[in-house]
Amino acid sequence: MSLASLRKEYQQASLSETDVAADPIQQFGIWFQQALKADASEANAMSLSTVSAAGRPSSRIVLIKDFDQRGFCWFTNYNSAKGHDLEANPYGAA
C-alpha cells in the first residue's frame, strides 16, 4: 500500500474573500459550527506556536476551551515549555 493512496479529498466548498465575515472571530465561529456539524474529530484542536527567550520557535497542538471577541482561551501548565516560552516572550505566541 502506498501512503499517497491514503489521501482524502476534504474540499466541501470554495473560499473567497467576498464570502467571509470581516470579523475574524465571527468567521471562526462560523467555521467552528460547520466543523461541529460535520462531526470533525477534535474540532477544537489548534496549533499554537511560541518563541523561547533564545528566539527558538516551537509548535504544538492545544485544545480551544472557549473563544469570544477577546480571542481564544486554552489551558497550559505554566511550568511546561510553552508556559516558559509565553512568560519569556508573551507576544511571540501565534
PyMOL Python script that loads the backbone (N, CA, C, O; Angstrom):
from pymol import cmd

cmd.read_pdbstr("""\
ATOM      1  N   MET A   1       0.839  -1.179   0.000  1.00  0.00           N
ATOM      2  CA  MET A   1       0.000   0.000   0.000  1.00  0.00           C
ATOM      3  C   MET A   1       0.886   1.245   0.000  1.00  0.00           C
ATOM      4  O   MET A   1       1.891   1.317   0.706  1.00  0.00           O
ATOM      5  N   SER A   2       0.489   2.204  -0.799  1.00  0.00           N
ATOM      6  CA  SER A   2       1.198   3.478  -0.879  1.00  0.00           C
ATOM      7  C   SER A   2       0.589   4.471   0.106  1.00  0.00           C
ATOM      8  O   SER A   2      -0.632   4.595   0.192  1.00  0.00           O
ATOM      9  N   LEU A   3       1.438   5.175   0.847  1.00  0.00           N
ATOM     10  CA  LEU A   3       0.928   6.197   1.762  1.00  0.00           C
ATOM     11  C   LEU A   3       0.163   7.281   1.011  1.00  0.00           C
ATOM     12  O   LEU A   3      -0.783   7.864   1.541  1.00  0.00           O
ATOM     13  N   ALA A   4       0.577   7.546  -0.221  1.00  0.00           N
ATOM     14  CA  ALA A   4      -0.108   8.563  -1.019  1.00  0.00           C
ATOM     15  C   ALA A   4      -1.566   8.179  -1.277  1.00  0.00           C
ATOM     16  O   ALA A   4      -2.409   9.055  -1.468  1.00  0.00           O
ATOM     17  N   SER A   5      -1.867   6.887  -1.283  1.00  0.00           N
ATOM     18  CA  SER A   5      -3.240   6.449  -1.546  1.00  0.00           C
ATOM     19  C   SER A   5      -4.165   6.712  -0.353  1.00  0.00           C
ATOM     20  O   SER A   5      -5.384   6.596  -0.485  1.00  0.00           O
ATOM     21  N   LEU A   6      -3.606   7.064   0.805  1.00  0.00           N
ATOM     22  CA  LEU A   6      -4.419   7.352   1.983  1.00  0.00           C
ATOM     23  C   LEU A   6      -5.022   8.748   1.961  1.00  0.00           C
ATOM     24  O   LEU A   6      -5.859   9.081   2.799  1.00  0.00           O
ATOM     25  N   ARG A   7      -4.595   9.567   0.999  1.00  0.00           N
ATOM     26  CA  ARG A   7      -5.070  10.949   0.938  1.00  0.00           C
ATOM     27  C   ARG A   7      -6.575  10.986   0.705  1.00  0.00           C
ATOM     28  O   ARG A   7      -7.118  10.245  -0.114  1.00  0.00           O
ATOM     29  N   LYS A   8      -7.238  11.879   1.457  1.00  0.00           N
ATOM     30  CA  LYS A   8      -8.669  12.089   1.305  1.00  0.00           C
ATOM     31  C   LYS A   8      -8.904  13.462   0.697  1.00  0.00           C
ATOM     32  O   LYS A   8      -8.097  14.374   0.877  1.00  0.00           O
ATOM     33  N   GLU A   9      -9.986  13.605  -0.010  1.00  0.00           N
ATOM     34  CA  GLU A   9     -10.376  14.903  -0.550  1.00  0.00           C
ATOM     35  C   GLU A   9     -11.252  15.593   0.486  1.00  0.00           C
ATOM     36  O   GLU A   9     -12.305  15.076   0.858  1.00  0.00           O
ATOM     37  N   TYR A  10     -10.817  16.762   0.953  1.00  0.00           N
ATOM     38  CA  TYR A  10     -11.527  17.477   2.002  1.00  0.00           C
ATOM     39  C   TYR A  10     -12.339  18.654   1.476  1.00  0.00           C
ATOM     40  O   TYR A  10     -13.034  19.314   2.248  1.00  0.00           O
ATOM     41  N   GLN A  11     -12.266  18.920   0.213  1.00  0.00           N
ATOM     42  CA  GLN A  11     -12.947  20.075  -0.345  1.00  0.00           C
ATOM     43  C   GLN A  11     -14.460  19.906  -0.252  1.00  0.00           C
ATOM     44  O   GLN A  11     -15.033  18.976  -0.820  1.00  0.00           O
ATOM     45  N   GLN A  12     -15.086  20.814   0.467  1.00  0.00           N
ATOM     46  CA  GLN A  12     -16.539  20.816   0.576  1.00  0.00           C
ATOM     47  C   GLN A  12     -17.123  22.109   0.030  1.00  0.00           C
ATOM     48  O   GLN A  12     -18.306  22.169  -0.308  1.00  0.00           O
ATOM     49  N   ALA A  13     -16.300  23.134  -0.056  1.00  0.00           N
ATOM     50  CA  ALA A  13     -16.774  24.430  -0.540  1.00  0.00           C
ATOM     51  C   ALA A  13     -15.572  25.245  -0.995  1.00  0.00           C
ATOM     52  O   ALA A  13     -14.424  24.882  -0.737  1.00  0.00           O
ATOM     53  N   SER A  14     -15.849  26.336  -1.663  1.00  0.00           N
ATOM     54  CA  SER A  14     -14.760  27.219  -2.073  1.00  0.00           C
ATOM     55  C   SER A  14     -14.587  28.308  -1.017  1.00  0.00           C
ATOM     56  O   SER A  14     -15.426  28.468  -0.131  1.00  0.00           O
ATOM     57  N   LEU A  15     -13.503  29.045  -1.124  1.00  0.00           N
ATOM     58  CA  LEU A  15     -13.237  30.127  -0.183  1.00  0.00           C
ATOM     59  C   LEU A  15     -12.822  31.357  -0.970  1.00  0.00           C
ATOM     60  O   LEU A  15     -11.865  31.325  -1.744  1.00  0.00           O
ATOM     61  N   SER A  16     -13.544  32.424  -0.762  1.00  0.00           N
ATOM     62  CA  SER A  16     -13.266  33.685  -1.424  1.00  0.00           C
ATOM     63  C   SER A  16     -13.356  34.794  -0.389  1.00  0.00           C
ATOM     64  O   SER A  16     -14.148  34.707   0.550  1.00  0.00           O
ATOM     65  N   GLU A  17     -12.555  35.828  -0.553  1.00  0.00           N
ATOM     66  CA  GLU A  17     -12.592  36.960   0.384  1.00  0.00           C
ATOM     67  C   GLU A  17     -13.990  37.557   0.485  1.00  0.00           C
ATOM     68  O   GLU A  17     -14.367  38.072   1.538  1.00  0.00           O
ATOM     69  N   THR A  18     -14.746  37.495  -0.577  1.00  0.00           N
ATOM     70  CA  THR A  18     -16.092  38.070  -0.561  1.00  0.00           C
ATOM     71  C   THR A  18     -17.075  37.213   0.226  1.00  0.00           C
ATOM     72  O   THR A  18     -18.176  37.663   0.542  1.00  0.00           O
ATOM     73  N   ASP A  19     -16.685  35.977   0.544  1.00  0.00           N
ATOM     74  CA  ASP A  19     -17.577  35.053   1.246  1.00  0.00           C
ATOM     75  C   ASP A  19     -17.333  34.969   2.743  1.00  0.00           C
ATOM     76  O   ASP A  19     -18.039  34.236   3.437  1.00  0.00           O
ATOM     77  N   VAL A  20     -16.354  35.698   3.258  1.00  0.00           N
ATOM     78  CA  VAL A  20     -16.035  35.583   4.682  1.00  0.00           C
ATOM     79  C   VAL A  20     -16.422  36.851   5.437  1.00  0.00           C
ATOM     80  O   VAL A  20     -16.486  37.942   4.871  1.00  0.00           O
ATOM     81  N   ALA A  21     -16.675  36.676   6.721  1.00  0.00           N
ATOM     82  CA  ALA A  21     -17.027  37.807   7.581  1.00  0.00           C
ATOM     83  C   ALA A  21     -15.815  38.725   7.761  1.00  0.00           C
ATOM     84  O   ALA A  21     -14.675  38.263   7.761  1.00  0.00           O
ATOM     85  N   ALA A  22     -16.064  39.998   7.910  1.00  0.00           N
ATOM     86  CA  ALA A  22     -14.978  40.963   8.129  1.00  0.00           C
ATOM     87  C   ALA A  22     -14.313  40.736   9.478  1.00  0.00           C
ATOM     88  O   ALA A  22     -13.122  41.007   9.633  1.00  0.00           O
ATOM     89  N   ASP A  23     -15.067  40.241  10.456  1.00  0.00           N
ATOM     90  CA  ASP A  23     -14.561  39.989  11.805  1.00  0.00           C
ATOM     91  C   ASP A  23     -14.012  38.556  11.865  1.00  0.00           C
ATOM     92  O   ASP A  23     -14.773  37.605  11.688  1.00  0.00           O
ATOM     93  N   PRO A  24     -12.714  38.388  12.109  1.00  0.00           N
ATOM     94  CA  PRO A  24     -12.127  37.038  12.102  1.00  0.00           C
ATOM     95  C   PRO A  24     -12.682  36.119  13.189  1.00  0.00           C
ATOM     96  O   PRO A  24     -12.770  34.909  12.978  1.00  0.00           O
ATOM     97  N   ILE A  25     -13.055  36.664  14.340  1.00  0.00           N
ATOM     98  CA  ILE A  25     -13.631  35.827  15.401  1.00  0.00           C
ATOM     99  C   ILE A  25     -15.010  35.332  14.977  1.00  0.00           C
ATOM    100  O   ILE A  25     -15.354  34.172  15.203  1.00  0.00           O
ATOM    101  N   GLN A  26     -15.790  36.203  14.368  1.00  0.00           N
ATOM    102  CA  GLN A  26     -17.097  35.794  13.847  1.00  0.00           C
ATOM    103  C   GLN A  26     -16.921  34.706  12.787  1.00  0.00           C
ATOM    104  O   GLN A  26     -17.663  33.724  12.779  1.00  0.00           O
ATOM    105  N   GLN A  27     -15.948  34.875  11.897  1.00  0.00           N
ATOM    106  CA  GLN A  27     -15.709  33.872  10.857  1.00  0.00           C
ATOM    107  C   GLN A  27     -15.273  32.548  11.475  1.00  0.00           C
ATOM    108  O   GLN A  27     -15.716  31.483  11.043  1.00  0.00           O
ATOM    109  N   PHE A  28     -14.410  32.612  12.481  1.00  0.00           N
ATOM    110  CA  PHE A  28     -14.015  31.374  13.158  1.00  0.00           C
ATOM    111  C   PHE A  28     -15.248  30.665  13.714  1.00  0.00           C
ATOM    112  O   PHE A  28     -15.369  29.447  13.590  1.00  0.00           O
ATOM    113  N   GLY A  29     -16.167  31.424  14.330  1.00  0.00           N
ATOM    114  CA  GLY A  29     -17.387  30.835  14.878  1.00  0.00           C
ATOM    115  C   GLY A  29     -18.204  30.111  13.820  1.00  0.00           C
ATOM    116  O   GLY A  29     -18.757  29.042  14.078  1.00  0.00           O
ATOM    117  N   ILE A  30     -18.280  30.687  12.642  1.00  0.00           N
ATOM    118  CA  ILE A  30     -18.997  30.039  11.533  1.00  0.00           C
ATOM    119  C   ILE A  30     -18.305  28.732  11.154  1.00  0.00           C
ATOM    120  O   ILE A  30     -18.952  27.693  11.025  1.00  0.00           O
ATOM    121  N   TRP A  31     -16.989  28.791  10.977  1.00  0.00           N
ATOM    122  CA  TRP A  31     -16.244  27.574  10.602  1.00  0.00           C
ATOM    123  C   TRP A  31     -16.303  26.526  11.708  1.00  0.00           C
ATOM    124  O   TRP A  31     -16.393  25.331  11.429  1.00  0.00           O
ATOM    125  N   PHE A  32     -16.253  26.970  12.957  1.00  0.00           N
ATOM    126  CA  PHE A  32     -16.289  26.029  14.079  1.00  0.00           C
ATOM    127  C   PHE A  32     -17.639  25.304  14.110  1.00  0.00           C
ATOM    128  O   PHE A  32     -17.689  24.092  14.319  1.00  0.00           O
ATOM    129  N   GLN A  33     -18.722  26.038  13.905  1.00  0.00           N
ATOM    130  CA  GLN A  33     -20.047  25.409  13.869  1.00  0.00           C
ATOM    131  C   GLN A  33     -20.146  24.415  12.706  1.00  0.00           C
ATOM    132  O   GLN A  33     -20.757  23.356  12.844  1.00  0.00           O
ATOM    133  N   GLN A  34     -19.547  24.756  11.565  1.00  0.00           N
ATOM    134  CA  GLN A  34     -19.540  23.837  10.427  1.00  0.00           C
ATOM    135  C   GLN A  34     -18.752  22.566  10.767  1.00  0.00           C
ATOM    136  O   GLN A  34     -19.158  21.463  10.402  1.00  0.00           O
ATOM    137  N   ALA A  35     -17.636  22.727  11.460  1.00  0.00           N
ATOM    138  CA  ALA A  35     -16.820  21.568  11.849  1.00  0.00           C
ATOM    139  C   ALA A  35     -17.582  20.678  12.821  1.00  0.00           C
ATOM    140  O   ALA A  35     -17.530  19.452  12.716  1.00  0.00           O
ATOM    141  N   LEU A  36     -18.294  21.291  13.772  1.00  0.00           N
ATOM    142  CA  LEU A  36     -19.093  20.505  14.717  1.00  0.00           C
ATOM    143  C   LEU A  36     -20.212  19.761  13.996  1.00  0.00           C
ATOM    144  O   LEU A  36     -20.463  18.587  14.266  1.00  0.00           O
ATOM    145  N   LYS A  37     -20.880  20.453  13.078  1.00  0.00           N
ATOM    146  CA  LYS A  37     -21.972  19.841  12.321  1.00  0.00           C
ATOM    147  C   LYS A  37     -21.466  18.676  11.471  1.00  0.00           C
ATOM    148  O   LYS A  37     -22.173  17.686  11.282  1.00  0.00           O
ATOM    149  N   ALA A  38     -20.242  18.797  10.962  1.00  0.00           N
ATOM    150  CA  ALA A  38     -19.644  17.746  10.142  1.00  0.00           C
ATOM    151  C   ALA A  38     -19.056  16.623  10.985  1.00  0.00           C
ATOM    152  O   ALA A  38     -18.510  15.657  10.452  1.00  0.00           O
ATOM    153  N   ASP A  39     -19.172  16.752  12.314  1.00  0.00           N
ATOM    154  CA  ASP A  39     -18.638  15.765  13.249  1.00  0.00           C
ATOM    155  C   ASP A  39     -17.124  15.572  13.066  1.00  0.00           C
ATOM    156  O   ASP A  39     -16.608  14.456  13.122  1.00  0.00           O
ATOM    157  N   ALA A  40     -16.437  16.697  12.845  1.00  0.00           N
ATOM    158  CA  ALA A  40     -14.984  16.658  12.687  1.00  0.00           C
ATOM    159  C   ALA A  40     -14.333  16.194  13.984  1.00  0.00           C
ATOM    160  O   ALA A  40     -14.718  16.626  15.070  1.00  0.00           O
ATOM    161  N   SER A  41     -13.366  15.333  13.866  1.00  0.00           N
ATOM    162  CA  SER A  41     -12.640  14.852  15.039  1.00  0.00           C
ATOM    163  C   SER A  41     -11.821  15.982  15.644  1.00  0.00           C
ATOM    164  O   SER A  41     -11.068  16.654  14.938  1.00  0.00           O
ATOM    165  N   GLU A  42     -11.967  16.197  16.963  1.00  0.00           N
ATOM    166  CA  GLU A  42     -11.225  17.253  17.676  1.00  0.00           C
ATOM    167  C   GLU A  42     -11.381  18.614  16.992  1.00  0.00           C
ATOM    168  O   GLU A  42     -10.395  19.282  16.683  1.00  0.00           O
ATOM    169  N   ALA A  43     -12.620  19.008  16.765  1.00  0.00           N
ATOM    170  CA  ALA A  43     -12.893  20.283  16.087  1.00  0.00           C
ATOM    171  C   ALA A  43     -12.296  21.471  16.829  1.00  0.00           C
ATOM    172  O   ALA A  43     -12.082  22.525  16.229  1.00  0.00           O
ATOM    173  N   ASN A  44     -12.024  21.321  18.112  1.00  0.00           N
ATOM    174  CA  ASN A  44     -11.469  22.423  18.902  1.00  0.00           C
ATOM    175  C   ASN A  44      -9.942  22.377  19.000  1.00  0.00           C
ATOM    176  O   ASN A  44      -9.357  23.115  19.793  1.00  0.00           O
ATOM    177  N   ALA A  45      -9.293  21.531  18.214  1.00  0.00           N
ATOM    178  CA  ALA A  45      -7.829  21.479  18.221  1.00  0.00           C
ATOM    179  C   ALA A  45      -7.261  22.629  17.401  1.00  0.00           C
ATOM    180  O   ALA A  45      -7.793  22.979  16.348  1.00  0.00           O
ATOM    181  N   MET A  46      -6.183  23.205  17.892  1.00  0.00           N
ATOM    182  CA  MET A  46      -5.499  24.275  17.164  1.00  0.00           C
ATOM    183  C   MET A  46      -3.998  24.126  17.335  1.00  0.00           C
ATOM    184  O   MET A  46      -3.529  23.492  18.281  1.00  0.00           O
ATOM    185  N   SER A  47      -3.269  24.701  16.434  1.00  0.00           N
ATOM    186  CA  SER A  47      -1.814  24.713  16.513  1.00  0.00           C
ATOM    187  C   SER A  47      -1.392  26.002  17.213  1.00  0.00           C
ATOM    188  O   SER A  47      -1.812  27.092  16.826  1.00  0.00           O
ATOM    189  N   LEU A  48      -0.567  25.873  18.235  1.00  0.00           N
ATOM    190  CA  LEU A  48      -0.046  27.025  18.972  1.00  0.00           C
ATOM    191  C   LEU A  48       1.461  27.070  18.774  1.00  0.00           C
ATOM    192  O   LEU A  48       2.156  26.081  19.006  1.00  0.00           O
ATOM    193  N   SER A  49       1.952  28.204  18.350  1.00  0.00           N
ATOM    194  CA  SER A  49       3.393  28.393  18.192  1.00  0.00           C
ATOM    195  C   SER A  49       3.864  29.450  19.169  1.00  0.00           C
ATOM    196  O   SER A  49       3.224  30.489  19.334  1.00  0.00           O
ATOM    197  N   THR A  50       4.983  29.182  19.814  1.00  0.00           N
ATOM    198  CA  THR A  50       5.597  30.137  20.732  1.00  0.00           C
ATOM    199  C   THR A  50       7.061  30.285  20.343  1.00  0.00           C
ATOM    200  O   THR A  50       7.592  29.524  19.534  1.00  0.00           O
ATOM    201  N   VAL A  51       7.693  31.281  20.940  1.00  0.00           N
ATOM    202  CA  VAL A  51       9.118  31.521  20.701  1.00  0.00           C
ATOM    203  C   VAL A  51       9.797  31.643  22.053  1.00  0.00           C
ATOM    204  O   VAL A  51       9.347  32.399  22.915  1.00  0.00           O
ATOM    205  N   SER A  52      10.874  30.905  22.237  1.00  0.00           N
ATOM    206  CA  SER A  52      11.586  30.927  23.513  1.00  0.00           C
ATOM    207  C   SER A  52      12.339  32.245  23.689  1.00  0.00           C
ATOM    208  O   SER A  52      12.416  33.056  22.766  1.00  0.00           O
ATOM    209  N   ALA A  53      12.891  32.446  24.878  1.00  0.00           N
ATOM    210  CA  ALA A  53      13.688  33.648  25.151  1.00  0.00           C
ATOM    211  C   ALA A  53      14.892  33.719  24.219  1.00  0.00           C
ATOM    212  O   ALA A  53      15.384  34.804  23.910  1.00  0.00           O
ATOM    213  N   ALA A  54      15.363  32.550  23.772  1.00  0.00           N
ATOM    214  CA  ALA A  54      16.514  32.494  22.868  1.00  0.00           C
ATOM    215  C   ALA A  54      16.097  32.662  21.405  1.00  0.00           C
ATOM    216  O   ALA A  54      16.943  32.657  20.512  1.00  0.00           O
ATOM    217  N   GLY A  55      14.792  32.811  21.163  1.00  0.00           N
ATOM    218  CA  GLY A  55      14.318  33.011  19.797  1.00  0.00           C
ATOM    219  C   GLY A  55      14.011  31.730  19.041  1.00  0.00           C
ATOM    220  O   GLY A  55      13.817  31.756  17.825  1.00  0.00           O
ATOM    221  N   ARG A  56      13.966  30.613  19.751  1.00  0.00           N
ATOM    222  CA  ARG A  56      13.705  29.327  19.088  1.00  0.00           C
ATOM    223  C   ARG A  56      12.191  29.058  19.040  1.00  0.00           C
ATOM    224  O   ARG A  56      11.540  29.001  20.084  1.00  0.00           O
ATOM    225  N   PRO A  57      11.635  28.895  17.837  1.00  0.00           N
ATOM    226  CA  PRO A  57      10.195  28.641  17.722  1.00  0.00           C
ATOM    227  C   PRO A  57       9.840  27.196  18.064  1.00  0.00           C
ATOM    228  O   PRO A  57      10.657  26.286  17.925  1.00  0.00           O
ATOM    229  N   SER A  58       8.610  27.010  18.511  1.00  0.00           N
ATOM    230  CA  SER A  58       8.112  25.683  18.848  1.00  0.00           C
ATOM    231  C   SER A  58       6.610  25.678  18.597  1.00  0.00           C
ATOM    232  O   SER A  58       5.928  26.657  18.897  1.00  0.00           O
ATOM    233  N   SER A  59       6.094  24.589  18.054  1.00  0.00           N
ATOM    234  CA  SER A  59       4.656  24.463  17.806  1.00  0.00           C
ATOM    235  C   SER A  59       4.134  23.189  18.429  1.00  0.00           C
ATOM    236  O   SER A  59       4.841  22.186  18.523  1.00  0.00           O
ATOM    237  N   ARG A  60       2.887  23.244  18.852  1.00  0.00           N
ATOM    238  CA  ARG A  60       2.229  22.066  19.405  1.00  0.00           C
ATOM    239  C   ARG A  60       0.734  22.242  19.245  1.00  0.00           C
ATOM    240  O   ARG A  60       0.260  23.337  18.945  1.00  0.00           O
ATOM    241  N   ILE A  61      -0.014  21.158  19.447  1.00  0.00           N
ATOM    242  CA  ILE A  61      -1.461  21.190  19.351  1.00  0.00           C
ATOM    243  C   ILE A  61      -2.044  21.373  20.748  1.00  0.00           C
ATOM    244  O   ILE A  61      -1.661  20.671  21.684  1.00  0.00           O
ATOM    245  N   VAL A  62      -2.972  22.318  20.884  1.00  0.00           N
ATOM    246  CA  VAL A  62      -3.716  22.531  22.129  1.00  0.00           C
ATOM    247  C   VAL A  62      -5.204  22.525  21.788  1.00  0.00           C
ATOM    248  O   VAL A  62      -5.579  22.609  20.618  1.00  0.00           O
ATOM    249  N   LEU A  63      -6.042  22.427  22.808  1.00  0.00           N
ATOM    250  CA  LEU A  63      -7.482  22.426  22.595  1.00  0.00           C
ATOM    251  C   LEU A  63      -8.086  23.754  23.032  1.00  0.00           C
ATOM    252  O   LEU A  63      -7.856  24.208  24.153  1.00  0.00           O
ATOM    253  N   ILE A  64      -8.853  24.368  22.152  1.00  0.00           N
ATOM    254  CA  ILE A  64      -9.544  25.611  22.475  1.00  0.00           C
ATOM    255  C   ILE A  64     -10.628  25.282  23.497  1.00  0.00           C
ATOM    256  O   ILE A  64     -11.436  24.378  23.281  1.00  0.00           O
ATOM    257  N   LYS A  65     -10.644  26.004  24.590  1.00  0.00           N
ATOM    258  CA  LYS A  65     -11.647  25.806  25.633  1.00  0.00           C
ATOM    259  C   LYS A  65     -12.795  26.803  25.510  1.00  0.00           C
ATOM    260  O   LYS A  65     -13.912  26.520  25.943  1.00  0.00           O
ATOM    261  N   ASP A  66     -12.525  27.973  24.918  1.00  0.00           N
ATOM    262  CA  ASP A  66     -13.545  28.989  24.744  1.00  0.00           C
ATOM    263  C   ASP A  66     -12.998  30.033  23.783  1.00  0.00           C
ATOM    264  O   ASP A  66     -11.787  30.113  23.579  1.00  0.00           O
ATOM    265  N   PHE A  67     -13.879  30.834  23.191  1.00  0.00           N
ATOM    266  CA  PHE A  67     -13.444  31.974  22.382  1.00  0.00           C
ATOM    267  C   PHE A  67     -14.541  33.018  22.383  1.00  0.00           C
ATOM    268  O   PHE A  67     -15.727  32.700  22.476  1.00  0.00           O
ATOM    269  N   ASP A  68     -14.127  34.266  22.280  1.00  0.00           N
ATOM    270  CA  ASP A  68     -15.045  35.394  22.180  1.00  0.00           C
ATOM    271  C   ASP A  68     -14.292  36.535  21.510  1.00  0.00           C
ATOM    272  O   ASP A  68     -13.221  36.316  20.944  1.00  0.00           O
ATOM    273  N   GLN A  69     -14.833  37.748  21.563  1.00  0.00           N
ATOM    274  CA  GLN A  69     -14.215  38.874  20.873  1.00  0.00           C
ATOM    275  C   GLN A  69     -12.807  39.200  21.379  1.00  0.00           C
ATOM    276  O   GLN A  69     -12.048  39.880  20.688  1.00  0.00           O
ATOM    277  N   ARG A  70     -12.453  38.724  22.574  1.00  0.00           N
ATOM    278  CA  ARG A  70     -11.098  38.967  23.098  1.00  0.00           C
ATOM    279  C   ARG A  70     -10.085  38.002  22.520  1.00  0.00           C
ATOM    280  O   ARG A  70      -8.885  38.273  22.556  1.00  0.00           O
ATOM    281  N   GLY A  71     -10.549  36.873  21.983  1.00  0.00           N
ATOM    282  CA  GLY A  71      -9.634  35.893  21.407  1.00  0.00           C
ATOM    283  C   GLY A  71      -9.969  34.484  21.850  1.00  0.00           C
ATOM    284  O   GLY A  71     -11.127  34.160  22.114  1.00  0.00           O
ATOM    285  N   PHE A  72      -8.947  33.654  21.928  1.00  0.00           N
ATOM    286  CA  PHE A  72      -9.109  32.232  22.208  1.00  0.00           C
ATOM    287  C   PHE A  72      -8.567  31.880  23.589  1.00  0.00           C
ATOM    288  O   PHE A  72      -7.558  32.432  24.028  1.00  0.00           O
ATOM    289  N   CYS A  73      -9.237  30.967  24.262  1.00  0.00           N
ATOM    290  CA  CYS A  73      -8.807  30.508  25.579  1.00  0.00           C
ATOM    291  C   CYS A  73      -8.418  29.037  25.478  1.00  0.00           C
ATOM    292  O   CYS A  73      -9.163  28.223  24.933  1.00  0.00           O
ATOM    293  N   TRP A  74      -7.256  28.711  26.005  1.00  0.00           N
ATOM    294  CA  TRP A  74      -6.794  27.333  26.114  1.00  0.00           C
ATOM    295  C   TRP A  74      -5.985  27.247  27.382  1.00  0.00           C
ATOM    296  O   TRP A  74      -5.511  28.263  27.890  1.00  0.00           O
ATOM    297  N   PHE A  75      -5.820  26.047  27.900  1.00  0.00           N
ATOM    298  CA  PHE A  75      -5.118  25.861  29.170  1.00  0.00           C
ATOM    299  C   PHE A  75      -3.712  25.328  28.944  1.00  0.00           C
ATOM    300  O   PHE A  75      -3.442  24.620  27.975  1.00  0.00           O
ATOM    301  N   THR A  76      -2.820  25.688  29.868  1.00  0.00           N
ATOM    302  CA  THR A  76      -1.461  25.160  29.829  1.00  0.00           C
ATOM    303  C   THR A  76      -0.913  25.080  31.244  1.00  0.00           C
ATOM    304  O   THR A  76      -1.411  25.742  32.155  1.00  0.00           O
ATOM    305  N   ASN A  77       0.083  24.290  31.410  1.00  0.00           N
ATOM    306  CA  ASN A  77       0.837  24.212  32.660  1.00  0.00           C
ATOM    307  C   ASN A  77       1.901  25.301  32.592  1.00  0.00           C
ATOM    308  O   ASN A  77       2.742  25.293  31.693  1.00  0.00           O
ATOM    309  N   TYR A  78       1.868  26.230  33.527  1.00  0.00           N
ATOM    310  CA  TYR A  78       2.827  27.338  33.490  1.00  0.00           C
ATOM    311  C   TYR A  78       4.272  26.851  33.605  1.00  0.00           C
ATOM    312  O   TYR A  78       5.193  27.578  33.231  1.00  0.00           O
ATOM    313  N   ASN A  79       4.488  25.641  34.111  1.00  0.00           N
ATOM    314  CA  ASN A  79       5.840  25.101  34.219  1.00  0.00           C
ATOM    315  C   ASN A  79       6.258  24.307  32.987  1.00  0.00           C
ATOM    316  O   ASN A  79       7.366  23.772  32.944  1.00  0.00           O
ATOM    317  N   SER A  80       5.389  24.224  31.989  1.00  0.00           N
ATOM    318  CA  SER A  80       5.716  23.498  30.759  1.00  0.00           C
ATOM    319  C   SER A  80       6.610  24.360  29.876  1.00  0.00           C
ATOM    320  O   SER A  80       6.825  25.540  30.154  1.00  0.00           O
ATOM    321  N   ALA A  81       7.124  23.760  28.813  1.00  0.00           N
ATOM    322  CA  ALA A  81       7.961  24.506  27.865  1.00  0.00           C
ATOM    323  C   ALA A  81       7.184  25.677  27.268  1.00  0.00           C
ATOM    324  O   ALA A  81       7.721  26.780  27.161  1.00  0.00           O
ATOM    325  N   LYS A  82       5.927  25.454  26.877  1.00  0.00           N
ATOM    326  CA  LYS A  82       5.165  26.565  26.304  1.00  0.00           C
ATOM    327  C   LYS A  82       4.870  27.627  27.352  1.00  0.00           C
ATOM    328  O   LYS A  82       4.828  28.814  27.029  1.00  0.00           O
ATOM    329  N   GLY A  83       4.664  27.217  28.612  1.00  0.00           N
ATOM    330  CA  GLY A  83       4.467  28.186  29.685  1.00  0.00           C
ATOM    331  C   GLY A  83       5.684  29.082  29.862  1.00  0.00           C
ATOM    332  O   GLY A  83       5.550  30.295  30.027  1.00  0.00           O
ATOM    333  N   HIS A  84       6.872  28.483  29.826  1.00  0.00           N
ATOM    334  CA  HIS A  84       8.118  29.261  29.935  1.00  0.00           C
ATOM    335  C   HIS A  84       8.292  30.171  28.725  1.00  0.00           C
ATOM    336  O   HIS A  84       8.709  31.321  28.861  1.00  0.00           O
ATOM    337  N   ASP A  85       7.965  29.639  27.514  1.00  0.00           N
ATOM    338  CA  ASP A  85       8.069  30.463  26.307  1.00  0.00           C
ATOM    339  C   ASP A  85       7.153  31.678  26.409  1.00  0.00           C
ATOM    340  O   ASP A  85       7.559  32.795  26.089  1.00  0.00           O
ATOM    341  N   LEU A  86       5.919  31.457  26.855  1.00  0.00           N
ATOM    342  CA  LEU A  86       4.962  32.558  26.957  1.00  0.00           C
ATOM    343  C   LEU A  86       5.385  33.589  28.002  1.00  0.00           C
ATOM    344  O   LEU A  86       5.159  34.786  27.828  1.00  0.00           O
ATOM    345  N   GLU A  87       5.998  33.119  29.082  1.00  0.00           N
ATOM    346  CA  GLU A  87       6.482  34.040  30.114  1.00  0.00           C
ATOM    347  C   GLU A  87       7.624  34.892  29.564  1.00  0.00           C
ATOM    348  O   GLU A  87       7.686  36.096  29.816  1.00  0.00           O
ATOM    349  N   ALA A  88       8.521  34.263  28.816  1.00  0.00           N
ATOM    350  CA  ALA A  88       9.701  34.971  28.291  1.00  0.00           C
ATOM    351  C   ALA A  88       9.346  35.854  27.086  1.00  0.00           C
ATOM    352  O   ALA A  88       9.964  36.896  26.869  1.00  0.00           O
ATOM    353  N   ASN A  89       8.359  35.432  26.321  1.00  0.00           N
ATOM    354  CA  ASN A  89       8.038  36.132  25.091  1.00  0.00           C
ATOM    355  C   ASN A  89       6.527  36.090  24.851  1.00  0.00           C
ATOM    356  O   ASN A  89       6.075  35.389  23.946  1.00  0.00           O
ATOM    357  N   PRO A  90       5.731  36.830  25.647  1.00  0.00           N
ATOM    358  CA  PRO A  90       4.272  36.723  25.564  1.00  0.00           C
ATOM    359  C   PRO A  90       3.697  37.135  24.210  1.00  0.00           C
ATOM    360  O   PRO A  90       2.591  36.717  23.866  1.00  0.00           O
ATOM    361  N   TYR A  91       4.405  37.927  23.452  1.00  0.00           N
ATOM    362  CA  TYR A  91       3.898  38.357  22.145  1.00  0.00           C
ATOM    363  C   TYR A  91       4.435  37.477  21.027  1.00  0.00           C
ATOM    364  O   TYR A  91       4.174  37.735  19.852  1.00  0.00           O
ATOM    365  N   GLY A  92       5.182  36.439  21.386  1.00  0.00           N
ATOM    366  CA  GLY A  92       5.711  35.512  20.381  1.00  0.00           C
ATOM    367  C   GLY A  92       4.778  34.354  20.125  1.00  0.00           C
ATOM    368  O   GLY A  92       5.101  33.471  19.332  1.00  0.00           O
ATOM    369  N   ALA A  93       3.617  34.333  20.781  1.00  0.00           N
ATOM    370  CA  ALA A  93       2.640  33.268  20.539  1.00  0.00           C
ATOM    371  C   ALA A  93       1.759  33.672  19.379  1.00  0.00           C
ATOM    372  O   ALA A  93       1.365  34.831  19.247  1.00  0.00           O
ATOM    373  N   ALA A  94       1.459  32.702  18.546  1.00  0.00           N
ATOM    374  CA  ALA A  94       0.582  32.982  17.390  1.00  0.00           C
ATOM    375  C   ALA A  94      -0.291  31.782  17.125  1.00  0.00           C
ATOM    376  O   ALA A  94      -1.102  31.801  16.200  1.00  0.00           O
TER     377      ALA A  94
END
""", "prot")
cmd.dss("prot")
cmd.show_as("cartoon", "prot")
cmd.util.cbc("prot")
cmd.orient("prot")
